[in-house]
Amino acid sequence: MSPSDRRTFAIISHPDAGKTTLTEKLLLFGGAIHLAGEVKARGAARRARSDWMKIEQQRGISVTSSVMTFERDGITFNLLDTPGHEDFSEDTYRTLTAVDSAVMVIDVAKGIESQTRKLFEVCRLRNVPIITFVNKVDREGREVFATLDEVAELLQLDVVPMTWPVGMGGTFEGIFDLATNRLLLPEGDSREFHGKVIQTSGVDDPQLDAILSADNLAKLREDVELAQAGYAEFDGEAYRNGDMTPVYFGSALKEFGVDSLIAAIAEFAPPPHALPAEPAPVEPTRDEVTGFVFKVQANMDPNHRDRIAFMRLVSGTFKRGMKLVPTGHGKPIAIHSPILFFARERELADEAFPGDIIGIPNHGTLRVGDTLSERAGVRFTGLPNFAPEILRRVALKDPTKTKQLRKALDDLSEEGVIQVFYPEIGSNWIIGVVGQLQLDVLLSRLDAEYKVGAVLEPSPYDTARWVASDDAAALKEFLDLNRGALAKDRDGNPVFLAKSAWEVGYIAERYNKVTFAATRER
């Protein structure tokens, strides 16, 4: 095996665009699962393999990033399913630091929504190449050209349609693959794709007259002629540079377009490449094993109270039992039970290669942002903390459970679900989150996993900023005179808690030798 056999990618979308269903169908087509967990009415369905947390099952949304691996035609696919909910940008951002490409899912009826655009901007910051999948073409939606032009205009990308829907909604008759000239047809009462394919010489092939309705066929021929004249041809280099997106149309629910999407990821998506680090970027061909922790998740299996650090392997061949040095404390740790994730099943990883995601069970040793390497001296960069937008106090329903609360908050802050600030004056811990939904996740997990009942109370503070200065005297003066508004984060870094954005500006102007940062690299 080699890095060129790996495709490590994320799926990004707005909520309800069909991302979780597409994830399942990719796993199904890749042979990783044998039953697609479609979300059916009355709660009778199996939940998607990627949505395991109680709150996810109740709400039908993904609120934490999951990792799934499957193999097909000699290629190992590492799929990172990211939260689509707008309140989870921080976890999503960290996940996107661990991938080499992304699939952007768009609802054909809604087009590009606000969250899709935010996630795309994160991809653009890191030059992550994107394949676009326009979903739900078996339902009524917008004109194909309107969707393509919106992607081109809003995201400033060259678009290349690789497939084309024949009709839409009630008139939907299949998908035409422009690259292979194959027509994919629905079968059965549910009108799903079960593999019925007609090979043609192109949209002008006379055999299509007997297969498709006259109106749909006429429109298909006209649209394809316009598209081939109006859009650029696919250019692999432009795609890998993040300047061009190949566009596939389909229905994840009806299984149209999933096969074509997997084939496109295998053929076009880049294998692992050099990632930014200090003192220099690290190439996947480097002999020394290196990687970084982009996610920590506690209690994925509540029966075992486990705690897993997810590490993206960047270089070298990892072997079970080898010792790696984390940047967090510099003491080598032996990794005896590394895990690979196949859908919801786990397997011990005897070895892993660049691009792979392995889970490392640990008890608080590893944290988000840690670099692991055979020898110290490498540190991967670009995994930031974001200043919280919501601050709350946590009050226990049962005051005797203070110790359990402290353990829970430590775990959840290590995962990056919340940030905990310890005020210099007073004993009430302050909880910071990027979005409102994280507060619901906090309360849900406190109750379900730690058996701690708690309520959230208003905090006198509105925002937080990390403070630092090259001028030690100026920093000391600020800290001494503002102790009532100061706290420490879990690493002991000083944090200024402000009552409003205006106060941040006022204080920053008054203490112009001190920096007030909204992000801090881990």
N, C-alpha and C positions, 0 to 999 in steps of 0.2 A: 504494500500500500504506500501511497505517496500523497503529498499535499494536493497534487493535481486531481486526485480522485475525490476531493471533498468540495461540497457546496454548502456553505453556512449562510443561511439567509433568514430574514424576518418577514413577517406579514404585518403590514400596517394598514389601518383603515379608520374611518369614522365608525362609531357604534352602529350596529344594525346593518352594516353593509354586507354581512354574510361571512365575516372572517373566520369565525369559529367553525361554521359548516365547511368552508373551503379547507381549513386545516384538517378536519376529519377526513374529507374526501382525498386529500393528498396522502394521508396516512393509509387510507383504504386502498388507493391505487398503488401505493408503494409497498403494500403487503404487510404494513406494521399492525393493522387491526383488521378484524374480519367482520365487524358489524359497525355501520355508521350510526353514531348516536344522535339521530335527528331530534330536534326539540319539538315535541308534539304537545298538543293541548292536554289539559287535565293532568299535567305532570307525569304522564305515563312513560315518557321516553327515558332512555339512558342519557345522562348528561354527557356532553363532549368530554373526550379524554383529557383535553387541556384545561378544563375548568373543574378544579377539585375542591376549592375552598367553599365553605358553607354559604357565604354571602353570594358567591358566584352562582351557585346552584339556585338560590332563591330568586336572584334578580335576572339571571340569564345573560350576564355580562362577564367579561374577563377582567379581573382587577389585579392580576399578577402575571409576570412573564413565565411561560412554561417552555421547556426544552424537549424536543422529540426528535429521534433519529430513525431514519429508515434507509434502506438500500434498494437500488434498482439499476439494472444493467451495468453493474460494476462501479456505480457512483454511490458514495455515502452522502446522504442529505441530512444536514443538521438544521432543523426548523425551530426557530425561536418565535413563539406566539406572543405578541406584545399586547398589553392592555390597550383597548381602543377608547376607553372612557377618557374624556378630556381632563379629568382630575389626576391622571396618572402619568403625566409627562415625564416626571423624574425617573421612574422605573423604566419607562419606555426609552428615554434617552440613554440610560446606561446599557440597556439591551442592544441598542443600535451601535454602541461602540464595539460590540462583540461579533458583528456580522460583516460579511463581504458584499452582500447585495440584499435587495428587498423586493417584495411583491406588494404593490399598492392596489388594494381592492376598492372599487368604486361601485356604488349602486347606480344602475343605469337610469333609474327614475330621478335620482337626486343629484348626480354629478359630484363635483368636488365640494366637500363640506369643510367646515372650519378646522376640525381636528385633522383631517387628511392633509390639509395644507400645512398645519403646524409640524406634523410628522415628516412631511416632505422637506420642509426647511431644515429639520435636524439631519436628514439624509444628505441634503446638499452641503451642509457644513462639513461633513465628513467625506464628501464625494462618493456616497454610496450609490451604485447604479440601481435603477428601478425598472422592473417589468410591471406593466399595468394590466390588471384583470378587471374587466367591466362585467359585473355580476348581475344576475337576475334578468337576463334577456328573455326568459320565458314569461315575464310579466310585462305589463305596459310600461314603456319608458320613453326617454327622449330620443330624438333622431341620432343616429350613429355619428353623423358629421358634427352635430352640436357637442357631443361628448368629446370627440377627438379635438375639436377646436378649443374647447374649454381647457383641456389638459395642456395644449400647446401654449395658450395665451396666459393662463394663470400661473403655470409652473415654469414657463419659459423653456420648454423642452421641444425638440423635434419628435413628432409622433409617427410611428410606423404601424399601421394596422396589419396584423399577421393573420387574423381570422375575421370573419364577417357574419353577423347574424342574418338568417333568411327569415324575414318577418320578425315580429316582436309581439309579446303578449298573446292574445287570442289567435293571431295569425302566424305564430312562430312555427317554422318547419324544420329548423336545424341550423347548423353552423357550417360555413364554407371556409376551409383552410386555404388561405391564399398562397402559402409557401409550397404546399404539396398538391394543391388542386383536388383535395378530397372533400366530399360532402358527408357530414355527420348527421345521421337521421335519428329521430326519436322512435321509441317502440313501446308497445304496451299501453294499458289504460292510463298509467301515470305519466306517459309521454317522456320517459327517461331515456338517456343514452345507454344502450347496452352493447355497443360495439358495432352497430350497423354502419358501414362506411362504403361509399360509392367512389371509386377512383374515376376522375374525369380528366379531360385534357385542358380544362379551364372553364370559366363561367359560360363560354359560348358553346360548350359541348352539347350536341343535339339531344343526348340521352336525358338531360335535365328537364326537357319539355314534358316528358312523361312522368316525372317524379314530383316536380314542384308546381304550385299553382301559377297560372299565367301572370297574375299581378305581382306576386313575390319574385318570380324569376325575372321579369322585366326590370323591376326595381333593383334587384341584385346586380344584374348586368350593367345597368346605368351607374349605380353607386360605385361598383368596383372600378369601372373605367375612369370615373372622376377621381377616385382615391389614388389610383396608380399614377395619374397625371399630376395630382396636387400635392402628394406627400413624398418625402424622400425615401430612397431605398434603405433597407436596414444596413447599418454600419457597426460592426462589432466593437470597434475601437471607440466610436462616439458614444455607444451605450455604456461601455466600461468606464469611460471618463465622466459619466453622469450627465451627458448632453442630449441623449436620445433615449426614448422609451418605446420598446415594442409593445403593442397593445393587443390583448387577447380578449375576445368576448365569450361569455359562457354563462352557465347556471350551475353553481356549486351544488345546489339542492338536487337538480336533475342530472348531475354528473357530466354536463357538457363543458368541454374546454379544459378539464382537469388534466387529462393525458397530455394535451398540447402544452400546458403550462409546465408540467414536470419535465417534458422533453426540452423546453426552452431554457429552463434553469440549468439542466445538465449541459446543454450545448453552448449557451451564451454567458451564463453567470460566471464571474471570475472565481478561480480557486483562491485559497489563502495567499495573502501578499504581505509585504512589509507593513508593520504597525508602528505608530509613533512611540518613542521611548527615549529615556535619557540613559546614557550620553548620546545614543544614536538609534535610529529605527532598527527594528529587529526583523530580519528576513526569515521566512519559514524554512529555508534551507540550512539555517544555522544548526550546528550539531547539539549545542547545549539546550536542554529543555527549559523553556520559559513559558509563562502564561500569566493571566491576571484574573482576579475575581471580580465579576461584574454584577453578581447577585448573590444574596444569602437568603435562604428560606428555612424557617423553622416549622416543625410539625407538619410536614407534607404527609407523614404517616403518623397520626395522633397516637396510635397504639405503641409507638416506639419513641415518641418525644424526640424525633431526630432533628438535626440541624445540618443543612447541606449548603456548602459554598459551591457555586457554579464557576468553574474556571474555563476560560477560553485558552486552549493550547495554541501558542503562537509559533514555537519552533521546537525541533528535536523530537525524538520518539520517546514518549512517556511509557514507563513500565511499572506495573503494580509493585509496591513495596519500596520504590526509590525514595530518597530523601530530597526534599526541596526546602529552600530557605525563603520564608515570607518576609517582605519588607517591613511588616508591622512590628516584629520584635527581633528578627535576625537569627533566631534559633532554628536549626534544621528540624523539620518534622517528617516522619516516615508516613507515607500514604499507603496504608495497607488495604483499604476497602474502597477504591475509587469506583464510581458508578457511571454507567452509560444509561441513557433513558430511551427506551423503545416504547413510544406512546406512553401508557401509564405503567408499563412494566419496567423493572430495573434489572440490570445485569452488572456483575462485577467486570470492570474493565482491566483485562490483563495488559493491554497496551492501547495507546491512543496516539493520534498523529495531528500535525498542525491543522487547525480548523475545527477539531473536535471540541465538544463541550463535555467536561466530566464533572461529576458531583463528588465533592470531598466531604464526608461526614466529619464534623468537628464540634467541639464544645466551647465556642467563643474564641478559638485561636485565630480564625481567619475572618476578615472583614472586607466589605466592598472597597475596591480600589487597591487591594494588596497585590503586589507582584510576587510570583513564585518563580524561583530559578534554582538551577543546580549550584550556582555560585552567586553570591551577592554581587551587586554592582550594576544591575539593570532595574529600571523602574519605568513601567508603562504610564503614559500620561493621557489626560483627557477625560477622566471620570469625575465630574464635579458634583458637589453638593449645591443645591439651590436654596436661597433664602426662603423660608416659609412665608406663605401668603395669609395663613390663618394661624393664630395662636390661641390655645385654650389651656385651662387648668384641669387636672383630672382629680375627681373626688371619689373616694371609695364608699361603696354602700356599707361595707363591713370593714371598720377600721383595723381589725386584727389581721387583715390580709396585705399589710404594707410590704412585707418581704416578697410575696408573690407578685405584687404590682411592680416592684422594682425589677424583678427578674423579667417580667413580661415586657416592660418598657425597654430594658436593655436589649432583649432579643429583637424587638420590633425596630428599634433604632439601628441595630446592626444590619438588619435587612434593608433599611432605607425606607420603610413604610412611614415612619415618623422621625422627627428629630426631638431630642429631649434637651432642655436647657435648665441648668441648676442656678437659680438666682444667688447673687452674692449676699443679699439680705432677704431673709424669709425662707420658709421651708417648702412652699408650694412649688412643685416642679411645673415647668411650662412645656406643653407639647406643641410642636410646630409641624404643619403639613402644607403641602403645595396646593391641594384641592380638597373640597368638602367631602368627597366620597371616602377619602382616607380616614376621616373621623369615624365614619360608619364601619369601615373595615377594622379600625382600632377597637371599637366597642364590641363588635362581633367576635373578634379573635380573643379578646380578653375573656369573654364569656365562654366561648366554645373550647378554647385550647388551654386556658389557664384557670378557669372557674373563678374568675374575678369579676364581680359586678361593680360597675363604675358609671359615673355620669360626668359629663363635660360641663365646665362652668366658664363663663366669660373671663377673659384675661384683660388686665388693664393695658395690654400692649397690642399693637397692630402689626408690627413687622420687626424683623431682626436683621442685624448686619454684623459680619465678622470684622473686628477691628485689628489693625496692625500699623506699624510705622517703622521706618528706618531710623527715626530719631527716638532713641530710648527715653530721653527726658520728656519729650512731647507726649509719648504714649503713657508714661507714668503719670504725668499731670492729668491727662484725660481720665485715666482709670481711677485715680485718687478722688477726683472731684465729681465723679458720676457713678459711684458705687451703687446707688439706689436703682439705677437702670441697667446694671450689668449682670451678666450671667456667664456661665461657662458651658460649652458644649461637652459632649461625652469624651472628647479628646483633651479637654482642659483649655481649649482656645477661648479667649475672651470674646463675648458677644454683647453688642449694644441692643437693648430692647427699646424700641421707640413706640410712642403712642400714635404716630401718624407719619406718612411720607414727608409731610412738611417738616416735622421735627428732625427727621434724618437729614434733610437739606440744611436746616438751620444749624444743627450741631456740626455737620461736615464743613460748613462755611466757617464756623467759629474755631474749629480745630483743624485748620487746613494742612497740618503736617501728618494727620492721621488719616488712614484710608478706611472707608466703610464699605465693605465688599458684599455684593449680593450673591456671589458664588465663591466657593472655596474648593480647590481641587483636593481630592482625597489623597 
